Amino acid sequence: MAKVCWPYFDPEYENLSVRINPPRVSVDNTSCRDCTVVKALGPKGHTTDGMKNCPGKRVGVHSVGNHTAIELIGRDRPGLLSEISAVLANLHFNVAAAEVWTHNRRIACVLYVNDDPTSRAVDDPNRLSIMEEQLKHILRGCEDDDKVACTSFSMGFTHIDRRLHQMLFADRDYEGGGVTTEVDYPPSFKPKITVERCEEKGYSVVSVQCKDRAKLMFDIVCTLTDMQYVVFHANISSNGPYALQEYFIRHMDGCTLDTEGEKERVIKCLEAAIHRRVSEGLSLELCAKDRVGLLSEVTRILRENGLSVRRAGVSTVGEQAVNVFYVRDAYGNPVDTKTIEALRKEIGHTMMLNVKKDPASAKAPEAETSGWAKTSFFFGNLLEKFLA
C-alpha cells in the first residue's frame, strides 16, 4: 500500500492540513502525484460571486506579487490565443507564466504578466483599462455567441489549475452537450461515473472509472468542492492504466443526492473536469530566451500554419521561457508531418523545439513511422540543451 496525501479542512487555520492514510480512507497502489490538491482547496479557493453571476466572456485582473494576473473566459476559436498574446505584446506586457484550457468550445486562461520596463506588476489604471477593453473586444469575435460580455475581479490568490476549474465550472462548460466528438475523446478516455446511495452510513457514493493520469484526484475533488459537496472518505485504486476512485460524499447541508437531476449534474460536471486536462495528439515544447512578444510570435506562427491550441502552459525559468502547446489542426484533426516540418524550419532557428506525441494517446508504431519519434527527447533536458 502506497502513501497518499488526503486533504482535511481545519476551520481553525482556514486552510487544509494533511492526514496520511486516515482510518476511514482505503488506498491501494496509489502514488502521491495528486498531493497538490492539499494546497489548492480551502475557503479562499471557492468561486467568487462575480464569476457565478456573470457568465459569458469575461476579463478579470488582480495583482499577485510582481505580476498582474489576467483571467479570460469565452468562446474558443482558432487563433484566439494568438490574438490575446498580440494585444499584451503591443501594450508591452511580458507574459511570465500562463495556463490555457479549452473544453466544449470554451476557453479559460490565467496569465501572469508584468510591465516590461520595470518587471513589476502593472499598476497604471489607464493601461489596465485599455488592456481589458481590447481583450473583451477579442472575446466578442464570435457573432453567434449570445452570452453577454462583462468584467469580473477575482479576490486573493488561487492555485492556477484550481482557478481554471472554477472558471469553467462557473461558465457551465459541462452543459455543452453534443459539441465534444469522439475525435476529441475516444472510448479509452470516456469515464464511467455512477452515483449510488450508501444506506448504512447515509452517504452518496460517487464511483469513477477512467484512464489513470496525473492530477486525476485533484480534478475530481476540486469539482466536488465547487459543487458544495464534502468528501468524508474515499477508496483510490488503479488496475494497470485505469483508475477506480470512490468518494463518499454529502452536501454541505448534510443531505445526500436523492434526485436523478442531482445525480445527473454531478456526473456531467465530473466528466467535464476529467476531460478538461486531457489533450490528445501532438505536443510542441519550446525553449527560448524570454522577451516581450515571444508568446505572440510563437502563437502567430502556429496560427499561420493552421494549428489550433487545445491546451498550453507557459513558464519562465531565469531568463528562459519554456512553453508547451497541445495542438491539432483548425478542424480538430491530428497534425500531419508536412505541417510539422514546415513549423520546424520556421521556428527552429531561434528556439529549441521538441515535437512529440502525447503518450496517453500515441501508438508506438505510428510514432516511429511518422518520423516524429526520432526528434523527441526527454523534456527535462530541454532547458539544459538550450543553455549548453
N, C-alpha and C positions, 0 to 999 in steps of 0.2 A: 504494500500500500504506500503510495507516494504522499508527500506532504502537500497540503493545499492551503492557500490563504483565503479565508472566508470573511466577508465584511459583516460587522456588527455595529449598529448605531448606538452611540453612547450620548444621550442628550446632555449630560453634564459638560462634555467638552465640545458639543456642537460639531462633532466630526465623526470619523469612523475609526474604530480600533480594530485590532486583528486578533482573531482566535484561530489557532491551528488545530484542525480536526476537533471541533466541538463535539460533545457527546451525541447530539442529535443529527450530526452530519455523517453520512457514509460516503467514502471516497474510494474509488477503485481505479488504479492505473491512470492517474491524472497528474499532469505537471503543473508548475506554478506560473505558466505563461499568462494566466488571466489575473494575476495578483494585482495588476494595475487598477482593477476595479475598486480596490480599497481606497485609493486616493481620489477617485472620481465621484463618489456618491456622498450625499450629505444634504443638509437643508439649503445650502447655497448653490447646490447643483440643480435645483428644480427649475423648470421653465418659468420665465418671468411672465407676468400677466400681459405685458405688451405683446409678446410673441404669440400668446394664445389668442388674443382678441383681434389680431391684425394679420390674417392670413394673406398670402399672395407674394408680391415682390417686395422685398424689404432690404434695407441697408441699416446696420447698426454700428455705432462707433463708440469705443471707450479706450482709455489709456491703461497699459499694463507695463510698469517699469519704464524702460527706454523705448517702448514700442507702442504704437497705436493699433488696437485690434479692430478689424473691419469684418463684419458679418453680412453675408449676402445670401439671399434665397430667392429663387424664381424659376421660371420655365427654362429648361435646358434646350440648347440648340447648338449645332456645330459652330465652332469659332467663338463661342461666348467667352471662354476663359481668355482667349487672345485679346478680345476687346476690353475685358476688365483690366488685364495687366497693362494694356496700352494706355488706358486712362491714368493709371497710377504712375507709369513711367513719364508721361507728359507733364504730370504735376510734380515730378522729382521726388516721388515716394519710392523708397527702396524696400522690396519685399524680402524680409529676413527669414520668414517661415510662413507656411501655408498648408492647409489641408483642404482638398476638394472631393466631395462625394456627389454622385448622381444616382438617382433611383426614380423609376416611373416617370421619366421625362421632367424631373425636378432636379435642381442643382442647389447644393448648400456649400458655402465656402467660409472658412475662417482664415483671414490673412493678418499677419503681424508685420507692420511696416514702420519705418522711421524716416525722418527728414534727411535727405542726402547730405546737405552741407553740415548739419550738426550731429547726425547719427543719434538723435534723440526723438522722443515721441513728438508728434505734430500737435502743437497747442494753439495754432492760429485758427480761430473760429471761421474766418473767411475762407481759408483753404479747405478746411473740413467741409464747409457748406457746399463749396464748388464741387469737391470730390463726391459728396453724397448725391447731388443733383445729376452729375454726369453718370454715375453708376446706376441710379434709378432710371435714367433715360435709356441706358443699355438694356436693363431688365424689362423695359416696356417694349422691346423689339418685336415680340410676337403679337400680332394684331388679334389673333383668335384667343388669346389668354384673357379671360374676362375677370380675373382677380384684380382687386384694386391695389395700386401701389401705395406704400406708406413707409414710414421710418420708425425704427424702434431702437432703444438703447438698452443693452444688457448690463446688469449690475454685477460687479465683482469679477473674479477670475475662475474659470471652469476648465477642467481637462478638455483638450481640444476635441477628442473623439466623443466625449460625453456631450459636449455642446452641439456637435453635428447631429447626434441622435435627437437631442431636444428640439433643434430647429426643424428637422424633417418630420418629427412626430407632431409638432405644433402645426406644420404645413399640411398634415394629413396625407402624406405621400402613400400611406398604406391603403388609401381608397382609390388608387389609380388602377383599378381592375381592368384587365384586357389590354393594357399597354405593354407590359413586360412579356416578352416572347420566349419561346423555347431556345432561340439562338442565344439569348442572354443567360438563361439559367436552365441548363439541361437537366434531365432526371437525376443525375448524380448529385446535384446541388439542391434539389427540391426537398425542403424539410417536411417531415411528418410530425404534426403537432396535434395533441389531443388534450382536452380538459375534462377531468373527472372529479367526482366528489369522494372524499375520504370521510365516510360517515362516523367512523370510530373516533377520529380526532377533531373533526369539524374543520377540515382544510379542503381547499380545492387543489388538485394535483395537476400540474402542467407538465406534460411529457414532451420532450423534443428529441427527435431522431433526425440526424442530418450528417453531412460530411464534416469531419472534425477539422478545425483550423484554429489559428491563434486568435485570442480575444473573443471566442465564441461565448463563453460565460459572461464576459464583460458586457457584450451587446445585449444579451438576454436580460441580465439583472438591471442594466440601465433602463431598458424599456419597461420592465415590470414596475420599477420605481417611479418612472414618469407617469405610469397609469395609476399610481397611488395604491399599489399592492405591496404588502410586506411579505418577504420571504422568511419563513420560520426555520426551515431546514431543507436540505437538498441531497439527492444522490447523483453523483457525477461519475460516469464511467465511459470507457471507449473500447471499441472492438475493431482492431485494425485501423482503417482510415475513417471510421464512422464513430460518432459520439452519441451517447444516450444520456440525457440530463433530465432529472425530475425535480420540480420545485413545488414545495408545499406552501401555499400562499393563502392569505386572506386580504380583503380590502382594509384600508386604514381604519374604517369604522367597525371592523371585526366581522363583516359579512363575507360569505363565500360567493362564488359565481353560480347563481341559481338559474338565470335565464339563458336561453340559447343565444340571444343577442349579445350578452356579455361575453359568452364563450367565443362566439364568432369574432368579436372585436379583438380579444386577446390573441387569437390565432393569427388574424391578419397583421396585427402590429408586430408580433414576433417574427412572422415570415419576412416582413419588411426590414426589421432590424438585422436579421441574418443576411439578407440579400444586399444590403447597402454596402457591405465591405467586400463582397465577392466581386472580383474583377477577372473575368476570363480573358484569355488571349495573350496579347503581346505587352510586355513592359519595356519601357525605354528608361535607362538610368544614365543620367548625365552629370558630369562634374566639370566645373569651370570656375575661374576667378570671379568672385562676386562683384557685381556692379549694378548701378541703376539701369533698368531696361533689359536686363538679362532674361527675366521671365517673359517679358513681352516679345523679345526676339525669338526665343525658343517656341513659344506657343504660336507665333505668327508662321514660323516655318512648318510646324505641324499642321496648321490650318491650310496653308498653301499646298501642302502635299495630300490634302483630302483626308486628314486624320481627325478623329473626334476623341477628345479626352474623356474617359469614363470615370477615372479617379486619379488623383495626383497628390504628391507630397513634396513639399519644398522645405529645405533646411539649410542652415549656414553653419559651417564648421571653420572657425577662424576667418580667413579671407576667402574661403572656398564655398561655393554654392553646390549643394548636392540635391538633385531633383529626380523624382521618379514619376513617370507618366504611364498609366494603363490606357492603351488606345485601341480603337477599331476604326474602320472607315466610316464615312459620313452616314452610311446606311445600316451601321451596326454589324457589319460582316468582318471576318478576320482580315488582317492586313496582308497583302501579297508581298512577295520578295522584291519585286521591282520597286515598289514604293520605299521599302526599307533601304535598298541600295542607293536610291536617289537621295534619301534623307541622310544617309551616312556620308555621301560625297559633299552635301551642302553644309552639314553641321560638324563633321569630324575634324575639320581643320583647326577649329578654335576650342573644342570641348572634347573631353573623354566621353565616349558613347558606348554603352553596353546594351545590347539588344538580346532579349531572351523571352522565351515562352513562360507564361505563368505556370509554375509546377503543379498547381492544383488542377489544371485543365489540359496541359500539354501531353501528347502521346509521344513516347520516346522515338519510335521510328520516324514520325513526321518531322520531329525537331532535327534529326540527323540529315534527312534528305533535303530539307528546306535550305540548308546552309546557314541557319541561324545559330545552331548549337556551337559551331566552331568559333564563333566570335564571342561567346559568352565566357565570363569568368566570375569568380566569387565577388559579390558586390562589396564585401568587407575590405577587399584590396583595391577598390576603385580609387579611393582618395589617395592611397599610398602610391599608386602608379602615376597619378596626376602630379603629385608633389615630387616624385623622383627626378 
